[in-house]
């Protein structure tokens, strides 16, 4: 376990290898599971504010799901999440010309239509964040659909914390990330 600032990180974040392999999984994380993507409280008004900008990037089924359920819902655990289409996919998921699922919010972001990239839980995946007292607990979420991502990450030698550098900086800041890297390097030197 690593402690950096107000975060507690599982050792897996430093030790496991991971590089998203969307060509293999086809974006299954946008469909699999029993709820939409987790959302933080501060993301709820953002989703409402950007909906009109994101709407042209969504499917008709996704738009209908959002218009009927809202830009966010309360899932079976009482947490905020993205709504789902009747098919079970995230309402914000879109399929590209290669049959891969991608985030419509992120497509709008990449097109310069919004400055919100996508929910932080999606950006940080496969790290899941939970509260542990005054700390954020960051844990590696193992999921069978990401097996190819683990294999690719190991082949390329890219640890999870390196693959998720941009997402971790977005969530906790550049200084925090540098402290994380120093803590990992220091632990490696002590082995």
C-alpha positions as a Markdown table, in Angstrom:
| # | Residue | x | y | z |
|---|---|---|---|---|
| 1 | Unk | 0.0 | 0.0 | 0.0 |
| 2 | Unk | 1.2 | 3.5 | -0.8 |
| 3 | Unk | 0.0 | 6.7 | 0.9 |
| 4 | Unk | 0.3 | 9.9 | -1.1 |
| 5 | Unk | -1.3 | 13.0 | 0.2 |
| 6 | Unk | -4.9 | 12.1 | 1.1 |
| 7 | Unk | -4.9 | 9.0 | -1.0 |
| 8 | Unk | -4.2 | 5.3 | -0.2 |
| 9 | Unk | -3.2 | 3.3 | -3.3 |
| 10 | Unk | -3.1 | -0.5 | -3.6 |
| 11 | Unk | 0.2 | -1.9 | -4.6 |
| 12 | Unk | -1.3 | -3.2 | -7.8 |
| 13 | Unk | -1.4 | 0.4 | -9.2 |
| 14 | Unk | 2.4 | 0.4 | -9.1 |
| 15 | Unk | 3.1 | -3.2 | -9.8 |
| 16 | Unk | 0.5 | -4.3 | -12.5 |
| 17 | Unk | 0.9 | -3.6 | -16.2 |
| 18 | Unk | -2.0 | -2.3 | -18.2 |
| 19 | Unk | -2.6 | -0.6 | -21.6 |
| 20 | Unk | -6.2 | -0.4 | -22.9 |
| 21 | Unk | -6.5 | -2.7 | -25.9 |
| 22 | Unk | -9.8 | -1.4 | -27.4 |
| 23 | Unk | -9.2 | -3.3 | -30.7 |
| 24 | Unk | -9.6 | -6.5 | -28.7 |
| 25 | Unk | -12.4 | -5.6 | -26.2 |
| 26 | Unk | -14.3 | -3.2 | -28.5 |
| 27 | Unk | -15.0 | -1.0 | -25.5 |
| 28 | Unk | -16.9 | -3.6 | -23.6 |
| 29 | Unk | -16.6 | -1.5 | -20.4 |
| 30 | Unk | -19.3 | 0.7 | -21.8 |
| 31 | Unk | -21.7 | -2.2 | -22.0 |
| 32 | Unk | -20.7 | -4.8 | -19.4 |
| 33 | Unk | -21.8 | -4.5 | -15.8 |
| 34 | Unk | -25.1 | -3.9 | -14.0 |
| 35 | Unk | -25.0 | 0.0 | -13.9 |
| 36 | Unk | -23.7 | 3.0 | -15.7 |
| 37 | Unk | -20.4 | 4.7 | -15.0 |
| 38 | Unk | -20.0 | 6.1 | -11.5 |
| 39 | Unk | -20.3 | 9.9 | -11.3 |
| 40 | Unk | -19.0 | 12.3 | -8.7 |
| 41 | Unk | -21.3 | 15.0 | -7.2 |
| 42 | Unk | -19.4 | 17.8 | -9.0 |
| 43 | Unk | -19.9 | 16.0 | -12.4 |
| 44 | Unk | -23.8 | 16.1 | -12.2 |
| 45 | Unk | -24.3 | 19.8 | -13.1 |
| 46 | Unk | -21.6 | 19.5 | -15.7 |
| 47 | Unk | -23.4 | 16.7 | -17.5 |
| 48 | Unk | -26.6 | 18.9 | -17.5 |
| 49 | Unk | -24.7 | 21.9 | -18.8 |
| 50 | Unk | -22.9 | 20.1 | -21.7 |
| 51 | Unk | -25.8 | 17.9 | -22.8 |
| 52 | Unk | -26.7 | 20.1 | -25.8 |
| 53 | Unk | -23.1 | 20.2 | -26.9 |
| 54 | Unk | -22.7 | 16.4 | -26.5 |
| 55 | Unk | -26.1 | 15.5 | -28.1 |
| 56 | Unk | -24.9 | 15.6 | -31.7 |
| 57 | Unk | -22.3 | 12.9 | -30.9 |
| 58 | Unk | -24.8 | 10.5 | -29.3 |
| 59 | Unk | -27.1 | 7.8 | -30.8 |
| 60 | Unk | -30.8 | 8.3 | -31.0 |
| 61 | Unk | -31.2 | 5.5 | -28.5 |
| 62 | Unk | -28.7 | 7.3 | -26.1 |
| 63 | Unk | -30.5 | 10.6 | -26.5 |
| 64 | Unk | -33.9 | 9.0 | -25.8 |
| 65 | Unk | -32.5 | 7.3 | -22.7 |
| 66 | Unk | -31.0 | 10.6 | -21.3 |
| 67 | Unk | -34.1 | 12.6 | -22.1 |
| 68 | Unk | -36.3 | 10.0 | -20.3 |
| 69 | Unk | -34.0 | 9.2 | -17.4 |
| 70 | Unk | -31.9 | 12.4 | -17.1 |
| 71 | Unk | -28.2 | 13.1 | -17.6 |
| 72 | Unk | -27.6 | 10.9 | -14.5 |
| 73 | Unk | -29.4 | 8.4 | -12.4 |
| 74 | Unk | -29.2 | 6.8 | -9.0 |
| 75 | Unk | -28.0 | 3.1 | -9.4 |
| 76 | Unk | -29.0 | 0.1 | -7.3 |
| 77 | Unk | -26.4 | 0.9 | -4.8 |
| 78 | Unk | -27.7 | 4.5 | -4.3 |
| 79 | Unk | -24.8 | 6.0 | -6.2 |
| 80 | Unk | -24.9 | 8.5 | -9.0 |
| 81 | Unk | -24.2 | 6.9 | -12.4 |
| 82 | Unk | -24.7 | 7.5 | -16.1 |
| 83 | Unk | -28.1 | 6.3 | -17.5 |
| 84 | Unk | -28.3 | 3.1 | -19.6 |
| 85 | Unk | -29.8 | 2.4 | -23.0 |
| 86 | Unk | -32.4 | -0.4 | -23.1 |
| 87 | Unk | -29.6 | -2.5 | -24.6 |
| 88 | Unk | -27.6 | -2.1 | -21.4 |
| 89 | Unk | -24.9 | 0.1 | -22.8 |
| 90 | Unk | -24.1 | 3.5 | -21.3 |
| 91 | Unk | -26.4 | 6.1 | -22.8 |
| 92 | Unk | -23.3 | 8.1 | -23.7 |
| 93 | Unk | -21.7 | 5.2 | -25.6 |
| 94 | Unk | -21.4 | 5.4 | -29.4 |
| 95 | Unk | -20.1 | 2.8 | -31.9 |
| 96 | Unk | -17.5 | 3.9 | -34.4 |
| 97 | Unk | -17.0 | 2.7 | -38.0 |
| 98 | Unk | -14.9 | -0.2 | -36.7 |
| 99 | Unk | -17.6 | -1.4 | -34.3 |
| 100 | Unk | -15.8 | -0.2 | -31.2 |
| 101 | Unk | -17.7 | 1.6 | -28.4 |
| 102 | Unk | -16.5 | 5.0 | -27.5 |
| 103 | Unk | -17.7 | 7.8 | -25.2 |
| 104 | Unk | -19.8 | 10.4 | -26.9 |
| 105 | Unk | -18.8 | 12.9 | -24.3 |
| 106 | Unk | -15.2 | 12.3 | -25.2 |
| 107 | Unk | -15.9 | 12.6 | -28.9 |
| 108 | Unk | -17.5 | 16.0 | -28.2 |
| 109 | Unk | -14.4 | 16.9 | -26.2 |
| 110 | Unk | -12.0 | 15.8 | -28.9 |
| 111 | Unk | -14.0 | 17.9 | -31.4 |
| 112 | Unk | -13.6 | 21.0 | -29.2 |
| 113 | Unk | -17.3 | 21.2 | -28.3 |
| 114 | Unk | -16.8 | 20.9 | -24.5 |
| 115 | Unk | -13.9 | 21.1 | -22.1 |
| 116 | Unk | -15.2 | 18.1 | -20.1 |
| 117 | Unk | -13.4 | 15.0 | -21.3 |
| 118 | Unk | -15.6 | 12.3 | -19.7 |
| 119 | Unk | -16.5 | 11.1 | -16.2 |
| 120 | Unk | -13.4 | 10.7 | -14.1 |
| 121 | Unk | -14.4 | 7.2 | -13.2 |
| 122 | Unk | -14.1 | 6.3 | -16.9 |
| 123 | Unk | -10.9 | 8.2 | -17.3 |
| 124 | Unk | -9.3 | 6.5 | -14.3 |
| 125 | Unk | -10.5 | 3.0 | -15.2 |
| 126 | Unk | -9.4 | 0.3 | -14.2 |
| 127 | Unk | -8.7 | 2.2 | -11.0 |
| 128 | Unk | -11.8 | 2.6 | -8.8 |
| 129 | Unk | -11.9 | 5.3 | -6.1 |
| 130 | Unk | -13.8 | 4.9 | -2.8 |
| 131 | Unk | -13.8 | 6.9 | 0.4 |
| 132 | Unk | -11.8 | 5.6 | 3.3 |
| 133 | Unk | -12.3 | 8.1 | 6.1 |
| 134 | Unk | -10.6 | 11.3 | 5.1 |
| 135 | Unk | -8.7 | 9.4 | 2.4 |
| 136 | Unk | -9.5 | 8.4 | -1.2 |
| 137 | Unk | -8.8 | 4.7 | -1.6 |
| 138 | Unk | -7.5 | 3.9 | -5.1 |
| 139 | Unk | -7.8 | 0.2 | -6.0 |
| 140 | Unk | -7.2 | -1.8 | -9.2 |
| 141 | Unk | -10.4 | -3.3 | -10.4 |
| 142 | Unk | -9.7 | -6.6 | -12.2 |
| 143 | Unk | -12.3 | -7.5 | -14.8 |
| 144 | Unk | -12.1 | -10.3 | -17.3 |
| 145 | Unk | -12.9 | -8.0 | -20.2 |
| 146 | Unk | -9.5 | -6.3 | -19.6 |
| 147 | Unk | -7.4 | -9.4 | -19.9 |
| 148 | Unk | -5.9 | -8.2 | -23.3 |
| 149 | Unk | -5.1 | -4.9 | -21.7 |
| 150 | Unk | -3.1 | -6.6 | -19.0 |
| 151 | Unk | -1.3 | -8.7 | -21.6 |
| 152 | Unk | -0.5 | -5.7 | -23.8 |
| 153 | Unk | 0.7 | -3.6 | -20.8 |
| 154 | Unk | 3.0 | -6.4 | -19.7 |
| 155 | Unk | 4.3 | -6.8 | -23.3 |
| 156 | Unk | 5.0 | -3.1 | -23.5 |
| 157 | Unk | 6.3 | -2.8 | -19.9 |
| 158 | Unk | 3.8 | 0.0 | -19.0 |
| 159 | Unk | 2.7 | 0.0 | -15.3 |
| 160 | Unk | -0.9 | 1.0 | -14.6 |
| 161 | Unk | 0.1 | 4.3 | -12.9 |
| 162 | Unk | 2.0 | 5.3 | -16.1 |
| 163 | Unk | -0.8 | 4.3 | -18.4 |
| 164 | Unk | -3.2 | 6.4 | -16.3 |
| 165 | Unk | -0.8 | 9.4 | -15.8 |
| 166 | Unk | -3.2 | 12.0 | -17.5 |
| 167 | Unk | -6.2 | 10.7 | -15.6 |
| 168 | Unk | -4.4 | 10.7 | -12.3 |
| 169 | Unk | -3.1 | 14.2 | -12.9 |
| 170 | Unk | -6.6 | 15.3 | -13.8 |
| 171 | Unk | -8.0 | 13.8 | -10.6 |
| 172 | Unk | -5.2 | 14.8 | -8.1 |
| 173 | Unk | -2.9 | 17.2 | -9.8 |
| 174 | Unk | 0.7 | 17.3 | -11.2 |
| 175 | Unk | 2.4 | 17.6 | -7.8 |
| 176 | Unk | 0.5 | 14.6 | -6.4 |
| 177 | Unk | 1.5 | 12.5 | -9.4 |
| 178 | Unk | 5.1 | 13.5 | -9.0 |
| 179 | Unk | 4.9 | 12.5 | -5.3 |
| 180 | Unk | 3.4 | 9.1 | -6.4 |
| 181 | Unk | 6.2 | 8.5 | -8.8 |
| 182 | Unk | 8.8 | 9.4 | -6.1 |
| 183 | Unk | 7.1 | 7.1 | -3.6 |
| 184 | Unk | 7.1 | 4.2 | -6.1 |
| 185 | Unk | 10.8 | 4.8 | -7.1 |
| 186 | Unk | 11.8 | 5.0 | -3.4 |
| 187 | Unk | 10.0 | 1.7 | -2.7 |
| 188 | Unk | 11.7 | 0.1 | -5.6 |
| 189 | Unk | 15.1 | 1.2 | -4.3 |
| 190 | Unk | 14.4 | -0.3 | -0.9 |
| 191 | Unk | 13.6 | -3.7 | -2.3 |
